[in-house]
Amino acid sequence: MLRFSPGFLLLAAVSMLGGVAHAQSEVFLCVDQNGVKEYKNTGDTKGCKRVSLPPLTVTSSGGSSGNKAPREGAASKPAASTPSDFPKVDNGTQKARDNDRRQILQDELKNEQQRLANLKKDYNDGTPERQGNEKNYAKYQERVASMKEDISRSEKNIDALNRELTNLK
């Protein structure tokens, strides 16, 4: 079993902390021949440039119990409330606004459903017709993947619009 003197342990801890502070002082962005970017603490390889970053601010956690200190300004903010001079809307006006919103959402939903139907028709169950500029199979695969992403996005939009319509009063 190895034993270290308390002085040696203190010296080791101080030297490690000094090394960490030095490592954070310089950052280099290195780009290799394939264009892959990597951040390093040394710029001794080809393609590295020093990056200037804003200084970091380190705060203590405020005690040995492990509790974190409250964020600055978190406790000082009062709860949000409506000002007394804030304009009020009568029930009829609010109902008309809600109906307009519902109609807008329904129109958007109808348009998105039509868009989805067209996308699925063009997608043709994953085998859309090749276009003249797609002699290269990779281009065809890119277009098919893009179409699949568009279909997924459209389905998510429809789900979101349905949720919004469900949440209306």
DSSP file (Angstrom, degrees, kcal/mol; ACC not computed):
  #  RESIDUE AA STRUCTURE BP1 BP2  ACC     N-H-->O    O-->H-N    N-H-->O    O-->H-N    TCO  KAPPA ALPHA  PHI   PSI    X-CA   Y-CA   Z-CA
    1    1 A M              0   0    0      0, 0.0     2,-0.3     0, 0.0     0, 0.0   0.000 360.0 360.0 360.0 133.5    0.0    0.0    0.0
    2    2 A L        -     0   0    0      2,-0.0     2,-0.4     0, 0.0     0, 0.0  -0.634 360.0-162.8 -87.4 142.8    1.3    3.4   -1.0
    3    3 A R        -     0   0    0     -2,-0.3     2,-0.4     0, 0.0     0, 0.0  -0.989   2.0-165.8-126.5 135.0    1.4    6.3    1.6
    4    4 A F        -     0   0    0     -2,-0.4    -2,-0.0     3,-0.0     0, 0.0  -0.927  23.6-117.5-118.5 143.8    1.8    9.9    0.7
    5    5 A S     >  -     0   0    0     -2,-0.4     4,-2.1     1,-0.1     3,-0.3  -0.444  27.1-116.6 -73.7 152.3    2.6   12.7    3.1
    6    6 A P  H  > S+     0   0    0      0, 0.0     4,-2.2     0, 0.0     5,-0.2   0.848 116.6  56.0 -58.7 -33.5   -0.1   15.4    3.5
    7    7 A G  H  > S+     0   0    0      2,-0.2     4,-2.3     1,-0.2     5,-0.1   0.893 106.6  49.0 -65.8 -39.2    2.4   18.0    2.1
    8    8 A F  H  > S+     0   0    0     -3,-0.3     4,-2.5     2,-0.2    -1,-0.2   0.908 111.0  49.9 -65.8 -42.0    2.9   15.9   -1.0
    9    9 A L  H  X S+     0   0    0     -4,-2.1     4,-2.4     2,-0.2    -2,-0.2   0.898 111.3  48.8 -64.1 -40.5   -0.9   15.6   -1.5
   10   10 A L  H  X S+     0   0    0     -4,-2.2     4,-2.5     2,-0.2    -2,-0.2   0.923 112.0  48.8 -64.4 -44.2   -1.4   19.3   -1.1
   11   11 A L  H  X S+     0   0    0     -4,-2.3     4,-2.3     1,-0.2    -2,-0.2   0.902 111.7  49.5 -62.1 -41.3    1.4   20.0   -3.6
   12   12 A A  H  X S+     0   0    0     -4,-2.5     4,-2.0     2,-0.2    -2,-0.2   0.905 111.4  49.0 -64.5 -42.2   -0.1   17.5   -6.1
   13   13 A A  H  X S+     0   0    0     -4,-2.4     4,-2.2     2,-0.2    -2,-0.2   0.915 112.2  48.0 -64.9 -43.2   -3.6   19.2   -5.7
   14   14 A V  H  X S+     0   0    0     -4,-2.5     4,-2.2     1,-0.2    -2,-0.2   0.914 111.8  49.5 -64.7 -42.2   -2.2   22.7   -6.2
   15   15 A S  H  X S+     0   0    0     -4,-2.3     4,-1.8     1,-0.2    -1,-0.2   0.864 110.2  51.2 -67.5 -33.6   -0.2   21.6   -9.3
   16   16 A M  H  X S+     0   0    0     -4,-2.0     4,-2.0     2,-0.2    -1,-0.2   0.913 110.1  49.4 -67.0 -41.7   -3.3   19.9  -10.8
   17   17 A L  H  X S+     0   0    0     -4,-2.2     4,-2.2     1,-0.2    -2,-0.2   0.896 109.6  51.8 -64.4 -39.0   -5.4   23.0  -10.3
   18   18 A G  H  X S+     0   0    0     -4,-2.2     4,-1.9     1,-0.2    -1,-0.2   0.888 108.4  51.7 -63.2 -38.7   -2.7   25.1  -11.9
   19   19 A G  H  X S+     0   0    0     -4,-1.8     4,-2.2     2,-0.2    -1,-0.2   0.866 108.3  51.2 -65.3 -37.3   -2.7   22.8  -14.9
   20   20 A V  H  X S+     0   0    0     -4,-2.0     4,-1.6     2,-0.2    -2,-0.2   0.920 109.1  50.1 -66.8 -43.3   -6.5   23.1  -15.3
   21   21 A A  H  X S+     0   0    0     -4,-2.2     4,-0.6     1,-0.2    -2,-0.2   0.891 112.4  48.0 -62.6 -39.0   -6.3   26.9  -15.2
   22   22 A H  H >X S+     0   0    0     -4,-1.9     3,-0.9     1,-0.2     4,-0.8   0.895 108.1  54.2 -69.0 -38.9   -3.6   26.8  -17.9
   23   23 A A  H 3< S+     0   0    0     -4,-2.2     3,-0.3     1,-0.3    -1,-0.2   0.824 109.1  49.3 -64.8 -30.5   -5.5   24.4  -20.1
   24   24 A Q  H 3< S+     0   0    0     -4,-1.6    -1,-0.3     1,-0.2    -2,-0.2   0.612  98.0  70.2 -83.6 -11.4   -8.5   26.7  -20.1
   25   25 A S  H << S+     0   0    0     -3,-0.9     2,-0.4    -4,-0.6    -1,-0.2   0.822 102.4  37.7 -79.1 -29.6   -6.5   29.7  -21.0
   26   26 A E     <  +     0   0    0     -4,-0.8     2,-0.4    -3,-0.3    -1,-0.2  -0.982  63.3 179.1-126.5 131.5   -5.7   28.7  -24.6
   27   27 A V  E     -A   51   0A   0     24,-0.6    24,-3.1    -2,-0.4     2,-0.4  -0.995   8.3-162.8-130.4 136.4   -8.0   27.0  -27.0
   28   28 A F  E     -AB  50  40A   0     12,-3.2    12,-2.8    -2,-0.4     2,-0.6  -0.948  12.8-144.7-121.1 139.3   -7.2   26.0  -30.6
   29   29 A L  E     -AB  49  39A   0     20,-3.0    20,-2.1    -2,-0.4     2,-0.4  -0.917  23.1-168.4-101.0 117.8   -9.5   25.1  -33.4
   30   30 A C  E     -AB  48  38A   0      8,-3.3     8,-2.3    -2,-0.6     2,-0.5  -0.910   9.0-167.3-113.0 133.0   -7.9   22.5  -35.6
   31   31 A V  E     - B   0  37A   0     16,-1.7     6,-0.2    -2,-0.4    -2,-0.0  -0.978  12.5-151.6-119.9 121.3   -9.2   21.4  -39.0
   32   32 A D    >   -     0   0    0      4,-1.9     3,-2.0    -2,-0.5    15,-0.0  -0.195  38.9 -87.0 -84.6-178.2   -7.8   18.3  -40.6
   33   33 A Q  T 3  S+     0   0    0      1,-0.3    -1,-0.1     2,-0.1    14,-0.0   0.695 127.8  55.6 -64.9 -19.6   -7.5   17.5  -44.3
   34   34 A N  T 3  S-     0   0    0      2,-0.1    -1,-0.3     0, 0.0     3,-0.1   0.433 119.3-108.2 -91.0  -0.3  -11.0   16.0  -44.3
   35   35 A G    <   +     0   0    0     -3,-2.0     2,-0.4     1,-0.3    -2,-0.1   0.565  67.2 150.8  86.4   9.1  -12.5   19.2  -42.9
   36   36 A V        -     0   0    0      1,-0.0    -4,-1.9     2,-0.0     2,-0.3  -0.627  36.8-143.1 -78.2 127.6  -13.2   17.7  -39.4
   37   37 A K  E     +B   31   0A   0     -2,-0.4     2,-0.3    -6,-0.2    -6,-0.2  -0.716  23.0 174.0 -94.8 141.6  -13.1   20.4  -36.7
   38   38 A E  E     -B   30   0A   0     -8,-2.3    -8,-3.3    -2,-0.3     2,-0.4  -0.992  24.8-136.3-147.1 137.0  -11.6   19.7  -33.3
   39   39 A Y  E     +B   29   0A   0     -2,-0.3     2,-0.3   -10,-0.2   -10,-0.2  -0.807  31.4 172.8 -95.4 134.2  -10.9   21.9  -30.3
   40   40 A K  E     -B   28   0A   0    -12,-2.8   -12,-3.2    -2,-0.4     3,-0.0  -0.891  41.9-131.6-135.8 164.6   -7.6   21.3  -28.5
   41   41 A N  S    S+     0   0    0     -2,-0.3     2,-0.4   -14,-0.2   -15,-0.1   0.426  95.6  53.1 -96.9   0.6   -5.5   22.9  -25.8
   42   42 A T        -     0   0    0    -14,-0.1     3,-0.2     1,-0.0   -14,-0.1  -0.985  61.4-160.6-131.4 146.7   -2.4   22.9  -28.0
   43   43 A G        +     0   0    0     -2,-0.4     5,-0.2     1,-0.1     4,-0.1  -0.127  53.9 119.5-114.9  37.0   -1.9   24.2  -31.5
   44   44 A D        +     0   0    0      2,-0.1     2,-0.2     0, 0.0    -1,-0.1   0.493  56.7  80.5 -84.4  -2.1    1.1   22.2  -32.4
   45   45 A T  S >  S-     0   0    0     -3,-0.2     3,-1.0     1,-0.1     2,-0.1  -0.676  92.2 -90.1-102.9 161.3   -0.5   20.4  -35.4
   46   46 A K  T 3  S+     0   0    0     -2,-0.2     3,-0.1     1,-0.2    -1,-0.1  -0.381 109.0  30.5 -67.2 140.8   -1.0   21.8  -38.9
   47   47 A G  T 3  S+     0   0    0      1,-0.3   -16,-1.7   -17,-0.1     2,-0.4   0.599  86.5 133.0  88.8  12.4   -4.4   23.5  -39.5
   48   48 A C  E <   -A   30   0A   0     -3,-1.0     2,-0.4   -18,-0.2    -1,-0.3  -0.805  30.3-177.4-100.9 137.8   -4.7   24.9  -35.9
   49   49 A K  E     -A   29   0A   0    -20,-2.1   -20,-3.0    -2,-0.4     2,-0.2  -0.992  31.2-111.2-130.7 140.4   -5.7   28.4  -35.1
   50   50 A R  E     -A   28   0A   0     -2,-0.4     2,-0.5   -22,-0.2   -22,-0.3  -0.481  29.3-151.7 -71.2 138.2   -6.0   30.0  -31.7
   51   51 A V  E     -A   27   0A   0    -24,-3.1     2,-0.6    -2,-0.2   -24,-0.6  -0.940   6.2-141.2-112.9 130.4   -9.6   30.9  -30.7
   52   52 A S        -     0   0    0     -2,-0.5   -26,-0.1   -26,-0.1   -24,-0.0  -0.829  24.9-176.4 -94.4 122.7  -10.2   33.7  -28.3
   53   53 A L        -     0   0    0     -2,-0.6     3,-0.1   -28,-0.2   -26,-0.0  -0.825  32.4 -99.3-114.1 152.3  -13.0   32.9  -25.9
   54   54 A P        -     0   0    0      0, 0.0    -1,-0.0     0, 0.0     0, 0.0  -0.392  53.2 -92.4 -66.6 150.8  -14.6   35.1  -23.3
   55   55 A P        -     0   0    0      0, 0.0     2,-0.3     0, 0.0   -30,-0.0  -0.302  39.2-119.9 -65.7 148.6  -13.3   34.4  -19.8
   56   56 A L        -     0   0    0    -32,-0.1     2,-0.5    -3,-0.1   -32,-0.0  -0.661  16.0-143.6 -87.3 143.0  -15.2   31.9  -17.6
   57   57 A T        -     0   0    0     -2,-0.3     2,-0.5     2,-0.0    -1,-0.0  -0.944  15.0-163.5-107.6 124.6  -16.7   33.0  -14.3
   58   58 A V        -     0   0    0     -2,-0.5     2,-0.3     0, 0.0    -2,-0.0  -0.915   6.6-173.8-110.6 130.4  -16.6   30.3  -11.6
   59   59 A T        -     0   0    0     -2,-0.5     2,-0.1    10,-0.0    10,-0.0  -0.886  25.1-113.2-119.9 154.5  -18.7   30.6   -8.5
   60   60 A S        -     0   0    0     -2,-0.3     9,-0.2     1,-0.1    -1,-0.0  -0.425  22.0-122.4 -81.7 161.8  -18.7   28.4   -5.4
   61   61 A S        -     0   0    0      2,-0.1    -1,-0.1     7,-0.1     3,-0.0   0.530  46.7-116.6 -85.2  -5.1  -21.7   26.2   -4.5
   62   62 A G  S    S+     0   0    0      6,-0.1     2,-0.1     7,-0.1     3,-0.1   0.978  73.5   7.7  77.8  57.7  -22.2   27.9   -1.1
   63   63 A G  S >  S-     0   0    0      1,-0.1     3,-0.6     3,-0.1    -2,-0.1  -0.410  76.9 -95.2 125.5 162.1  -21.6   25.3    1.6
   64   64 A S  T 3  S+     0   0    0      1,-0.2    -1,-0.1    -2,-0.1    -2,-0.0   0.511 103.4  81.3 -90.5  -5.1  -20.4   21.8    2.2
   65   65 A S  T 3  S-     0   0    0     -3,-0.1    -1,-0.2     2,-0.1     3,-0.1   0.577 105.3-114.2 -78.2  -7.0  -23.8   20.2    2.1
   66   66 A G    <   +     0   0    0     -3,-0.6     2,-0.2     1,-0.3    -2,-0.1   0.434  67.1 143.7  91.8  -2.3  -23.8   20.2   -1.7
   67   67 A N        -     0   0    0     -5,-0.1    -1,-0.3     1,-0.1     2,-0.2  -0.504  49.0-125.0 -72.8 140.0  -26.7   22.6   -2.0
   68   68 A K        -     0   0    0     -2,-0.2    -7,-0.1    -3,-0.1    -6,-0.1  -0.587  23.7-109.5 -84.3 147.4  -26.3   25.0   -4.9
   69   69 A A        -     0   0    0     -9,-0.2     3,-0.1    -2,-0.2    -1,-0.1  -0.478  43.1 -99.7 -70.5 145.3  -26.5   28.7   -4.4
   70   70 A P        -     0   0    0      0, 0.0    -1,-0.1     0, 0.0     3,-0.1  -0.340  45.7 -95.5 -65.6 149.3  -29.6   30.3   -5.8
   71   71 A R    >>  -     0   0    0      1,-0.1     3,-1.8     2,-0.1     4,-0.5  -0.309  49.1 -92.7 -62.9 148.0  -29.3   31.9   -9.2
   72   72 A E  T 34 S+     0   0    0      1,-0.3    -1,-0.1     2,-0.1    -3,-0.0  -0.451 110.2   7.2 -65.2 126.8  -28.6   35.6   -9.0
   73   73 A G  T 3> S+     0   0    0     -2,-0.2     4,-0.8    -3,-0.1    -1,-0.3   0.362  96.3 112.2  85.4  -5.2  -31.9   37.5   -9.2
   74   74 A A  T <4 S+     0   0    0     -3,-1.8     3,-0.3     1,-0.2    -2,-0.1   0.911  83.5  36.5 -68.4 -41.4  -34.0   34.4   -9.0
   75   75 A A  T  < S+     0   0    0     -4,-0.5    -1,-0.2     1,-0.2    -3,-0.1   0.691 110.7  62.5 -84.2 -18.1  -35.5   35.2   -5.6
   76   76 A S  T  4 S+     0   0    0      2,-0.1    -1,-0.2     0, 0.0    -2,-0.2   0.651  80.2  94.7 -84.7 -14.1  -35.7   39.0   -6.1
   77   77 A K  S  < S-     0   0    0     -4,-0.8     2,-0.1    -3,-0.3     3,-0.1  -0.642  71.7-136.4 -80.3 126.8  -38.2   38.8   -9.0
   78   78 A P        -     0   0    0      0, 0.0     2,-0.1     0, 0.0     3,-0.1  -0.408  34.5 -86.1 -75.9 159.8  -41.8   39.2   -7.9
   79   79 A A        -     0   0    0      1,-0.1     2,-0.2    -2,-0.1     0, 0.0  -0.389  51.3-104.5 -64.1 140.7  -44.5   37.0   -9.4
   80   80 A A        +     0   0    0     -3,-0.1     2,-0.3    -2,-0.1    -1,-0.1  -0.469  47.8 173.3 -69.9 134.3  -45.9   38.3  -12.6
   81   81 A S        -     0   0    0     -2,-0.2    -1,-0.0    -3,-0.1     0, 0.0  -0.950  37.7 -97.8-138.6 160.1  -49.3   39.9  -12.3
   82   82 A T        -     0   0    0     -2,-0.3    -2,-0.0     1,-0.1     0, 0.0  -0.635  43.7-117.3 -78.9 129.0  -51.6   41.8  -14.7
   83   83 A P    >   -     0   0    0      0, 0.0     3,-1.6     0, 0.0    -1,-0.1  -0.294  19.0-121.0 -63.6 152.0  -51.3   45.6  -14.2
   84   84 A S  T 3  S+     0   0    0      1,-0.3    -2,-0.0     3,-0.0     0, 0.0   0.789 112.5  51.9 -67.2 -27.1  -54.5   47.3  -13.0
   85   85 A D  T 3  S+     0   0    0      2,-0.1    -1,-0.3     3,-0.0     3,-0.1   0.298  79.2 125.7 -92.8  11.0  -54.6   49.5  -16.1
   86   86 A F  S <  S-     0   0    0     -3,-1.6     2,-0.0     1,-0.1    -4,-0.0  -0.503  72.2-103.7 -69.2 133.7  -54.2   46.6  -18.5
   87   87 A P        -     0   0    0      0, 0.0     2,-0.3     0, 0.0    -1,-0.1  -0.331  33.2-142.1 -65.3 137.4  -57.1   46.7  -21.1
   88   88 A K        -     0   0    0     -3,-0.1     2,-0.5    -2,-0.0    -3,-0.0  -0.699   5.9-144.2 -96.4 149.8  -59.9   44.2  -20.5
   89   89 A V        -     0   0    0     -2,-0.3     2,-0.0     4,-0.0     0, 0.0  -0.954  17.4-125.7-116.5 132.0  -61.7   42.4  -23.3
   90   90 A D     >  -     0   0    0     -2,-0.5     4,-2.2     1,-0.1     5,-0.2  -0.307  28.0-107.0 -73.1 162.9  -65.4   41.6  -23.0
   91   91 A N  H  > S+     0   0    0      1,-0.2     4,-2.6     2,-0.2     5,-0.2   0.852 116.7  54.1 -59.8 -39.4  -66.7   38.0  -23.5
   92   92 A G  H  > S+     0   0    0      2,-0.2     4,-2.1     1,-0.2    -1,-0.2   0.913 110.3  46.2 -63.6 -43.2  -68.1   38.6  -26.9
   93   93 A T  H  > S+     0   0    0      2,-0.2     4,-2.3     1,-0.2    -2,-0.2   0.914 113.6  48.8 -65.3 -42.3  -64.9   40.0  -28.3
   94   94 A Q  H  X S+     0   0    0     -4,-2.2     4,-2.6     1,-0.2    -2,-0.2   0.894 110.1  51.7 -65.0 -39.1  -62.9   37.2  -26.8
   95   95 A K  H  X S+     0   0    0     -4,-2.6     4,-2.4     2,-0.2    -1,-0.2   0.897 109.7  49.8 -64.2 -39.7  -65.3   34.6  -28.2
   96   96 A A  H  X S+     0   0    0     -4,-2.1     4,-2.4     2,-0.2    -2,-0.2   0.902 111.2  49.2 -65.0 -40.9  -64.9   36.1  -31.7
   97   97 A R  H  X S+     0   0    0     -4,-2.3     4,-2.6     2,-0.2    -2,-0.2   0.916 110.9  49.9 -63.4 -42.9  -61.1   36.0  -31.3
   98   98 A D  H  X S+     0   0    0     -4,-2.6     4,-2.6     2,-0.2    -2,-0.2   0.903 110.7  49.8 -62.7 -40.7  -61.3   32.4  -30.2
   99   99 A N  H  X S+     0   0    0     -4,-2.4     4,-2.5     2,-0.2    -1,-0.2   0.903 110.6  50.0 -65.0 -40.6  -63.5   31.5  -33.2
  100  100 A D  H  X S+     0   0    0     -4,-2.4     4,-2.5     2,-0.2    -2,-0.2   0.924 111.4  48.8 -61.3 -43.8  -61.1   33.3  -35.6
  101  101 A R  H  X S+     0   0    0     -4,-2.6     4,-2.7     1,-0.2    -2,-0.2   0.920 110.7  50.1 -62.5 -43.9  -58.2   31.4  -34.1
  102  102 A R  H  X S+     0   0    0     -4,-2.6     4,-2.5     1,-0.2    -1,-0.2   0.919 111.4  48.9 -60.5 -43.5  -60.1   28.1  -34.4
  103  103 A Q  H  X S+     0   0    0     -4,-2.5     4,-2.4     2,-0.2    -2,-0.2   0.902 111.1  49.8 -64.4 -41.1  -60.9   28.9  -38.1
  104  104 A I  H  X S+     0   0    0     -4,-2.5     4,-2.5     2,-0.2    -2,-0.2   0.930 112.3  47.5 -62.6 -45.3  -57.3   29.8  -38.8
  105  105 A L  H  X S+     0   0    0     -4,-2.7     4,-2.6     1,-0.2    -2,-0.2   0.895 111.7  50.3 -63.5 -40.2  -56.1   26.5  -37.2
  106  106 A Q  H  X S+     0   0    0     -4,-2.5     4,-2.4     2,-0.2    -1,-0.2   0.892 111.0  49.1 -65.5 -38.7  -58.6   24.5  -39.1
  107  107 A D  H  X S+     0   0    0     -4,-2.4     4,-2.4     2,-0.2    -2,-0.2   0.923 112.2  47.9 -65.1 -43.6  -57.6   26.2  -42.4
  108  108 A E  H  X S+     0   0    0     -4,-2.5     4,-2.6     2,-0.2    -2,-0.2   0.905 111.5  51.0 -61.9 -41.4  -53.9   25.4  -41.6
  109  109 A L  H  X S+     0   0    0     -4,-2.6     4,-2.5     2,-0.2    -2,-0.2   0.917 109.9  49.3 -62.6 -43.7  -54.8   21.8  -40.8
  110  110 A K  H  X S+     0   0    0     -4,-2.4     4,-2.0     1,-0.2    -2,-0.2   0.926 112.8  47.4 -62.0 -44.8  -56.7   21.4  -44.0
  111  111 A N  H  X S+     0   0    0     -4,-2.4     4,-2.4     1,-0.2    -2,-0.2   0.903 112.8  48.7 -63.1 -42.0  -53.7   22.8  -46.0
  112  112 A E  H  X S+     0   0    0     -4,-2.6     4,-2.5     2,-0.2    -1,-0.2   0.872 109.7  51.7 -68.4 -36.7  -51.2   20.6  -44.2
  113  113 A Q  H  X S+     0   0    0     -4,-2.5     4,-2.2     2,-0.2    -1,-0.2   0.893 111.1  48.2 -65.8 -38.5  -53.3   17.5  -44.7
  114  114 A Q  H  X S+     0   0    0     -4,-2.0     4,-2.1     2,-0.2    -2,-0.2   0.909 111.4  50.4 -66.1 -41.9  -53.5   18.3  -48.5
  115  115 A R  H  X S+     0   0    0     -4,-2.4     4,-2.6     1,-0.2    -2,-0.2   0.914 110.4  50.0 -61.1 -43.3  -49.7   18.9  -48.5
  116  116 A L  H  X S+     0   0    0     -4,-2.5     4,-2.7     1,-0.2     5,-0.2   0.905 108.7  51.9 -63.1 -41.8  -49.2   15.5  -46.8
  117  117 A A  H  X S+     0   0    0     -4,-2.2     4,-2.0     1,-0.2    -1,-0.2   0.911 111.7  46.7 -61.5 -42.0  -51.4   13.8  -49.3
  118  118 A N  H  X S+     0   0    0     -4,-2.1     4,-2.5     2,-0.2    -2,-0.2   0.903 112.0  50.7 -66.6 -41.2  -49.4   15.2  -52.2
  119  119 A L  H  X S+     0   0    0     -4,-2.6     4,-2.4     1,-0.2    -2,-0.2   0.922 111.4  47.6 -62.4 -43.7  -46.1   14.3  -50.5
  120  120 A K  H  X>S+     0   0    0     -4,-2.7     4,-1.7     2,-0.2     5,-0.6   0.873 110.6  52.3 -66.5 -36.0  -47.2   10.7  -50.0
  121  121 A K  H  <5S+     0   0    0     -4,-2.0    -2,-0.2    -5,-0.2    -1,-0.2   0.939 113.7  42.9 -63.8 -46.2  -48.4   10.5  -53.6
  122  122 A D  H  <5S+     0   0    0     -4,-2.5     7,-0.3     1,-0.2    -2,-0.2   0.857 110.3  57.1 -66.4 -35.2  -45.1   11.7  -54.9
  123  123 A Y  H >X5S-     0   0    0     -4,-2.4     4,-0.7    -5,-0.2     3,-0.6   0.831  87.3-161.1 -67.8 -32.9  -43.2    9.5  -52.4
  124  124 A N  G ><5 -     0   0    0     -4,-1.7     3,-1.4     1,-0.2    -3,-0.1   0.903  67.5 -52.3  53.6  51.7  -45.0    6.4  -53.9
  125  125 A D  G 34<S-     0   0    0     -5,-0.6    -1,-0.2     1,-0.3    -4,-0.1   0.834 112.1 -46.6  55.2  37.2  -44.3    4.2  -50.8
  126  126 A G  G <4 S+     0   0    0     -3,-0.6    -1,-0.3    -6,-0.2    -2,-0.2   0.472 128.2  88.3  89.6   1.9  -40.5    4.9  -51.0
  127  127 A T    <<  +     0   0    0     -3,-1.4    -3,-0.1    -4,-0.7     3,-0.1  -0.503  54.7 174.6-130.7  66.5  -40.1    4.5  -54.7
  128  128 A P        -     0   0    0      0, 0.0    -5,-0.1     0, 0.0    -6,-0.1  -0.291  43.6 -88.5 -68.4 158.7  -40.7    7.8  -56.4
  129  129 A E        -     0   0    0     -7,-0.3     2,-0.1     1,-0.1    -5,-0.0  -0.388  46.8-110.3 -66.5 143.1  -40.1    8.1  -60.1
  130  130 A R        -     0   0    0     -3,-0.1     2,-0.2    -2,-0.1    -1,-0.1  -0.467  28.7-135.8 -73.7 145.9  -36.6    9.1  -61.1
  131  131 A Q    >   -     0   0    0     -2,-0.1     3,-1.9     1,-0.1    -1,-0.1  -0.596  26.0-103.8 -97.4 164.9  -36.1   12.5  -62.5
  132  132 A G  T 3  S+     0   0    0      1,-0.3     3,-0.3    -2,-0.2    -1,-0.1   0.793 119.3  52.5 -59.6 -31.9  -34.0   13.3  -65.5
  133  133 A N  T 3  S+     0   0    0      1,-0.2     3,-0.4     2,-0.1    -1,-0.3   0.337  90.9  82.4 -87.3   8.9  -31.1   14.8  -63.5
  134  134 A E    <   +     0   0    0     -3,-1.9    -1,-0.2     1,-0.2     6,-0.2  -0.251  41.0 125.9-109.6  44.2  -30.9   11.7  -61.2
  135  135 A K        +     0   0    0     -3,-0.3     2,-0.5     4,-0.1    -1,-0.2   0.837  64.7  75.5 -66.3 -31.1  -28.8    9.4  -63.4
  136  136 A N  S >> S-     0   0    0     -3,-0.4     4,-1.4     1,-0.1     3,-0.6  -0.722  81.6-145.4 -81.1 124.8  -26.6    9.1  -60.3
  137  137 A Y  H 3> S+     0   0    0     -2,-0.5     4,-2.5     1,-0.2     5,-0.2   0.801  95.9  63.0 -63.9 -29.5  -28.3    6.8  -57.8
  138  138 A A  H 3> S+     0   0    0      1,-0.2     4,-2.2     2,-0.2    -1,-0.2   0.888 101.4  51.1 -63.9 -38.9  -26.9    8.9  -54.8
  139  139 A K  H <> S+     0   0    0     -3,-0.6     4,-2.2     2,-0.2    -1,-0.2   0.908 109.8  50.4 -63.8 -40.7  -28.9   11.9  -56.0
  140  140 A Y  H  X S+     0   0    0     -4,-1.4     4,-2.4     1,-0.2    -2,-0.2   0.925 110.2  49.5 -62.0 -45.1  -32.0    9.8  -56.2
  141  141 A Q  H  X S+     0   0    0     -4,-2.5     4,-2.5     1,-0.2    -1,-0.2   0.880 108.8  53.2 -63.1 -38.1  -31.4    8.5  -52.6
  142  142 A E  H  X S+     0   0    0     -4,-2.2     4,-2.4     2,-0.2    -1,-0.2   0.921 110.3  47.2 -62.0 -43.7  -30.9   12.1  -51.4
  143  143 A R  H  X S+     0   0    0     -4,-2.2     4,-2.4     2,-0.2    -2,-0.2   0.901 111.6  50.4 -66.1 -40.3  -34.2   13.2  -52.9
  144  144 A V  H  X S+     0   0    0     -4,-2.4     4,-2.2     2,-0.2    -2,-0.2   0.912 111.6  48.3 -63.1 -42.3  -36.0   10.1  -51.4
  145  145 A A  H  X S+     0   0    0     -4,-2.5     4,-2.1     2,-0.2    -2,-0.2   0.896 111.6  50.2 -64.9 -39.9  -34.6   10.9  -48.0
  146  146 A S  H  X S+     0   0    0     -4,-2.4     4,-2.4     2,-0.2    -2,-0.2   0.900 109.9  50.5 -64.2 -40.8  -35.6   14.5  -48.3
  147  147 A M  H  X S+     0   0    0     -4,-2.4     4,-2.3     2,-0.2    -2,-0.2   0.902 109.1  51.5 -63.4 -40.7  -39.1   13.5  -49.2
  148  148 A K  H  X S+     0   0    0     -4,-2.2     4,-2.2     1,-0.2    -2,-0.2   0.901 110.1  49.2 -63.8 -40.8  -39.3   11.2  -46.2
  149  149 A E  H  X S+     0   0    0     -4,-2.1     4,-2.7     2,-0.2    -2,-0.2   0.903 109.7  51.9 -64.0 -41.5  -38.2   14.0  -43.9
  150  150 A D  H  X S+     0   0    0     -4,-2.4     4,-2.4     2,-0.2    -2,-0.2   0.900 109.8  49.3 -61.9 -41.2  -40.8   16.3  -45.5
  151  151 A I  H  X S+     0   0    0     -4,-2.3     4,-2.4     2,-0.2    -2,-0.2   0.927 111.9  48.2 -63.6 -44.7  -43.5   13.7  -44.8
  152  152 A S  H  X S+     0   0    0     -4,-2.2     4,-2.2     1,-0.2    -2,-0.2   0.914 112.3  48.9 -61.8 -43.4  -42.4   13.3  -41.2
  153  153 A R  H  X S+     0   0    0     -4,-2.7     4,-2.3     1,-0.2    -1,-0.2   0.906 110.9  50.4 -63.7 -41.7  -42.4   17.1  -40.7
  154  154 A S  H  X S+     0   0    0     -4,-2.4     4,-2.2     2,-0.2    -1,-0.2   0.895 109.4  50.9 -64.1 -40.6  -45.8   17.4  -42.2
  155  155 A E  H  X S+     0   0    0     -4,-2.4     4,-2.2     1,-0.2    -1,-0.2   0.900 110.2  49.8 -63.6 -40.2  -47.2   14.6  -39.9
  156  156 A K  H  X S+     0   0    0     -4,-2.2     4,-2.4     2,-0.2    -2,-0.2   0.893 109.2  52.2 -65.3 -38.9  -45.7   16.4  -36.9
  157  157 A N  H  X S+     0   0    0     -4,-2.3     4,-2.6     2,-0.2    -2,-0.2   0.907 109.0  50.1 -62.6 -41.0  -47.3   19.7  -38.0
  158  158 A I  H  X S+     0   0    0     -4,-2.2     4,-2.5     2,-0.2    -2,-0.2   0.919 110.4  49.8 -63.8 -43.2  -50.7   18.0  -38.3
  159  159 A D  H  X S+     0   0    0     -4,-2.2     4,-2.2     1,-0.2    -2,-0.2   0.915 111.7  48.7 -60.4 -43.0  -50.3   16.5  -34.8
  160  160 A A  H  X S+     0   0    0     -4,-2.4     4,-2.4     2,-0.2    -2,-0.2   0.910 111.3  49.0 -65.5 -42.2  -49.4   19.9  -33.4
  161  161 A L  H  X S+     0   0    0     -4,-2.6     4,-2.4     1,-0.2    -1,-0.2   0.904 110.5  51.0 -64.3 -40.7  -52.4   21.6  -35.1
  162  162 A N  H  X S+     0   0    0     -4,-2.5     4,-2.2     2,-0.2    -1,-0.2   0.898 109.9  50.4 -62.8 -39.4  -54.7   18.9  -33.8
  163  163 A R  H  X S+     0   0    0     -4,-2.2     4,-2.1     2,-0.2    -2,-0.2   0.925 110.2  50.1 -62.6 -43.9  -53.3   19.4  -30.3
  164  164 A E  H  X S+     0   0    0     -4,-2.4     4,-0.7     1,-0.2    -2,-0.2   0.916 111.2  48.3 -61.0 -43.4  -53.9   23.2  -30.6
  165  165 A L  H >< S+     0   0    0     -4,-2.4     3,-0.6     1,-0.2    -1,-0.2   0.882 111.0  51.0 -64.8 -37.5  -57.5   22.6  -31.7
  166  166 A T  H 3< S+     0   0    0     -4,-2.2    -1,-0.2     1,-0.2    -2,-0.2   0.860 107.2  54.3 -66.9 -35.2  -58.1   20.2  -28.8
  167  167 A N  H 3< S+     0   0    0     -4,-2.1    -1,-0.2    -5,-0.1    -2,-0.2   0.609  85.1 105.5 -77.9 -11.5  -56.7   22.7  -26.3
  168  168 A L    <<        0   0    0     -4,-0.7    -3,-0.0    -3,-0.6   -70,-0.0  -0.364 360.0 360.0 -67.6 150.8  -59.1   25.5  -27.4
  169  169 A K              0   0    0     -2,-0.0    -1,-0.1     0, 0.0    -3,-0.1   0.478 360.0 360.0 -68.4 360.0  -62.0   26.2  -25.1
